[in-house]
Amino acid sequence: MIGGIKVIYSRIGEKADSVIKRIISADRREWIVVTSDRDIVNHAWTTASIPVSTGNFLKAVERNIPSYFDEEENDDSDEYMEPRRKGNPRKLSKKEKAIRRALSKL
């Protein structure tokens, strides 16, 4: 474990998704799960864990590391976009608040 980040590998023939689901289901605590897989995201929310997208995780890490290269604009047109929601656009949902809280811990 380095800097509070633990990397876990799956065994040969074992799917990483099933390992992630098993770990966050077995240990009932608030995990921060870095993933962009919708199935893992849904499973994390049901087990009181907080899924953080890989893009948001990268931004949080880059915020704490000085950049030595010029940043290029990325075309994220193929990335999943959240649907528009009703209600006050300035008020964050419970899930968005949890994600921000998790990112602030990184």
Secondary structure by P-SEA (a helix, b strand, c coil): ccccbbbbbbcccccaaaaaaaaaaacccccccccccaaaaaaaaaacbbbbcaaaaaaaaaaacccccccccccccccccccccccccccccaaaaaaaaaaaac
